[in-house]
Amino acid sequence: MLKGKNILVTGGTGSIGKEIVKELLKQNPNTIRIFSRDESKHFFMQEELKDYSNVRFLVGDIRDKERLNYAAKDIDIIYHAAALKHVPLCEYNPFEAVKTNVIGVQNVIEVAINNNVEKVVAISTDKVVNPMNTMGATKLLSERLMLSAEHYKGKANTTFSCVRFGNVMGSRGSVIPLFKHQIKSNNNITVTDKQMTRFMMSIPQAAKLVLKASELAKGGEIFVLKMPVLNITDLAVTLIKDFNEKNNIQYTGQIEEIGKRPGEKLYEELMTKEEAERAYENDEMYMICSHLSNNHSNPKGFVKANNKAYSTKDTEILNQEEIRILLERENLLF
């Protein structure tokens, strides 16, 4: 499907965007335009991909509609990964989150329609489900903007869909790199609540789900990967055990509970019960049909999902040995 296509990846120098680019390169597209506002990340990624002649690096911000419009000329598919994603930063800078996660997304939609782009696949987050923080609220709005675009795009052939992620293991700013740094420095491991549970997916899993979604999307869907759940304290203990087994110097710090950050949830949710009523599933993922349409046909390879929410509170949790196997498989141990 992607061979010979012209592709734009917004946020293409970030953890997810970069992995999407690597997966795309395996599909022999005609060109990949990597759109990001971070000059330094552009530089290092250019060095990494210097042997590819079909990659273009464009400095720009999705807040700048005119710049984005130039980037989308003759583009067939947009993978939209640019966002403000850190919960505390969005909580203390709410309108900056609105500018990127809401106004920026509307820019992507309008630019895609104006350029008759074939498909737009937007990266979303579990924080949109029953949001209680600014990041989740703005990303929920971005989802709704994407889905509603299906109904006002006019004669444009563009299809819009979203992919909802859990926590991406090893991505910049995520908890595993933080814990590993604290352990190596022999500092206390800081957890906000020892009972906290999280969905976890690897960076390659995340990128492959995005590409799979672009293949399956007919317009207006939200795709949710089925993923393991772990307790944050068990994750910390597993990393400590691995460090101690592999090093002569033993970790002597403590796991310190520091209290939930502003807007942080104890449990995470990826699909509400209401959404489950219009969802289908296979072994890998759920596909939630648009809330704006009652015409929900059974998609090929999927069956009707059970009418229950998909939450870390109601999903079986990995034990410490299973966490160790998961981290080992993803090369995230010491």
N, C-alpha and C positions, 0 to 999 in steps of 0.2 A: 504493500500500500504506500510506503514512503519512498520507494525508489524513484529517483528523478524529480522529487518534490522540492519546492522552495519553502524552507521552514524558518520561522522566527521563534526564538526562545527568550522571553522576557525574564529578567533575573537569572540570566544564563551563566553567570559566574558564581552563583551561590551553590551550596552543597547539593541541592536537588537539581537545580538547573544544569549544573556541570555534569551530573550523572545522566541526565536526560540527553544532553549533547553526545556523551560517549555512546549511549545506546543508539541514538539516531545515526551516528557515523557508521554503525554496522549495517545499516539499511540502504546505504548508497544513495542518499538524497543528492539533488543537484547542488543545493547550497543550504548552509545553516547560518543564520544571522544571530549572533549572540548579543543581546541588548541588556546593558547594565550600566548603572551610574558609577560603579566603583572602578576607578582608573587602575589601581594597584592590582586588583583581581584580574582585570583584563590583561595586564602585562604578564603576569605569571601563567595565565591560561594560554596566552599566545605562545609562550615558550613551550608549554606542554603539548600543544597541538600544531606545532610549526610544520610538521610534515604533511598536513592536510591542506589541499588547495581549495577546498570547497567550504571553508569556514571564514566568516567575516565577523569582525568585532566592532560593535557600534556603542559608543558611549552615549547614554541618554537616560532619561527618567520617564516612567509612564505617566507622571504628572504633566509632562510636556506633550500635549496632544499633537502639535505640529511635527515635532521630532519623531514621535511614534508613527505618525502617518507616513513619513519618508521611509522609516524602517520596514513598513508593511507593504510597500509597493511590490506587486507581482508575487506576493507570498500566498502559498496554498494552505498552510497549517500554522496556527499559533499555539505554542505551549506557554501558558501564562503562569510563571513561577515567582514573579516579583511581588514582594509584600513586606510590610512591617509585621513581624511574627512574634516578637518577644513580649510576653504578657505584661511584666512590670513597666517596660519602656512605653508601651502603648497606654498603660493606665495613667502614667504621669505626663504623657504627651498625646492626649486623645485626638486633637484635631490633626496632628501629623499622621496618625493612623487613618483618619478619615480621608485625608488627601491622597494617600497611597492606596489603601485597601478599598475605598469606595469610588472617589473621583477618578483615580488611576484606572480602575477596572472599567468604569464607564467609558473612559478614553479608549481602552482596548476594544470594547464592544463596537463603538462607533467607527473606529478605524478599520476594524474587520469588515463591517457592513459596507463601508465606503469603498473598500478595495476588493469586495466580493471574495473574501477568504473562504476556503472550503470548510474548515473546521477550527474551532477554538476550544481548547481543553484547559480549564483553569484549576490550579491547585488550591484546595480548601483544607480545612482542619477540623478535628474533633471538637475544637472550642466553639464551633457554631451551634452545637446542639445544646439547647437550654442555656444560652450564653449568660455568664455572670461577670464578664470583664469586657473592656473596650475592644481588645483584639478580637474576641469571639463575636461581638456585636458587629464590628465592621466587616469581618469575614462572612458573617451571615448575610449582611446586606450585599456583599459582592456575589455570593451564591445566587441570591434572589435576582440581582441584576442580570446575571448570566442566563438564568432560566427564563426570565421574562423577555429577554432579547429574542427568543424563539418566536414570540408572538407579535413583535412589531418590526421585524427585519424587512418587511415588504417583499420585493422581488429578489432580494439577495439570497444566494444559495447557502449561506453560512449556517452551520449547525454549532450550537453551544452546549457544552456539558462541563461537569465538575468532577474532580476526584478528591475525596475526603481522606486525609491522612491521620494516622495516630502520631505518636512521637517517633521521630526518625533517629535511629541509633547512630551515634558518631557524627551527626551533623554539627556544624558550628553553633556554639552556644547551648548544646544539649547537655544532659546530665552525666553521661558516661565520661566524656573528656574531662569534665569538672571533677568527678570523683577520682579519676586516675591521677589527676594533677595533685589533688589533696593528699592522696595516699603516698605518692612519690615524695611529696614535701613533708610527710609525717605530720600533717595538720589534721585537725578534726574534720570528719566528713559531715557536711551540713545538709540535713534533710529538713524539709519544711514540716512534714508530718510523717511519723513512722508507719502509719497505716495507709499511706497514699498508694494507689495502684494506677498503672498506666498501660495503655496499649503500646506495643513496640513493633517497629518495622525497620528493615535495613534500608540503606540508601539505594542499593540496586533493586530491591523489591519495590521501592517507591517509584523509581524511574520506569521499571517494566510495567507497573500498574498504569501509569500515565499513558504509555504507548498502547497498551491493551485497550484502554478506555477510548483512545482516538480511533481504534479499529472498530469497536463495538458501537460507538455513539451514533444515534440517529437524531438526537437533539432533545435537550431538556432533562437528561439523566444526571444522577449523582452516583458515582461508583465508590464503593467502600471495600477496601481489602480486609479479608478476615485475617486477624493477626493475634499473636500470643499476648497474654496479660501477665505482668509481674508486679510484685510489691517492691517499692523503692528501697526499703531496708534490706530485703533479700538480695537485691542487686548490689548494694554496697558491701554486704557481707561476702558475696561471691567474689567480688573484685579484691577484697582484702585477702581472702584465702589464696587466690591465684598469685597475688603479689608476694605473699609470704612463702609460698612454695617455690617461687622462681628467684628469690633474692636472699642473700645472706643477711641483709639488714631487714629486720622485722618491723612491720607497721605497729606502732604503739599508741596511735591516736584513738579517739572515740567517735561513735556515730552520734552527732549532736543534733537534737531537734530544735529548730529555730523559729517555728511557727509559720503558718501559711502566708505567702506573699499576697499583696492586694490582687483580688480577682482570681485567685487560684482555687481549683476544685480538689476535693479529696478523691473523688472518682471521676473517670472520664467516660463520655458517651460518644458513640459514633452514629447512632441511628435511634430516633425516638419511636415509641410505639405507634404513633400516628403515621410516621413515615414507613414503618414496617408493613402497614396495611396496603401500601402500593409498591412494595419492594419484591424483587425476585432474587434468587441466589443460585450460585453453583459452588463448587468446592473451594474456589479462590476468593470470591467476592460477592457482595450484594450490589444490586442495581436498583436504585430508588427512582421511580418514575416521577415526572413533574407534577407538582401540586396544582398546576394551572390547567391540567388536562384530565379528562375522565376516560380518555381512549388509551387504556393500558393493555396492550397485547402481550402475550407470553413470548418473551424474546427467545431466540434459538439458543439452546444449551443452558437455559435457566429454568428453574421451577419456582413456584410461588413460595415466598419466605413465610416463616411463622410470624404471627402477629405479636411480636414482643420486641422490646427495645434491645439494642446492642450496646452493652455497658460493661465496664470493668467490674462493676458491683455484682453482676450476675453471670460473669464468665469465669471459668476455672482458671486458677492462678498457677503459673509455673513454680515448681519447687527449685531450690538452689542448684541442684545438679542439672536440671533442665535449663536453668538460666546459664550455667557454665557452658553447656553444649551449644546453646544459641549464640553466646558471645564468641566461642571458639570458632564456630562456623563462619561468623562474620569478621573474624580477625580483630576482635575488639578486646581481647585479653592482653595482659602485659607481655 
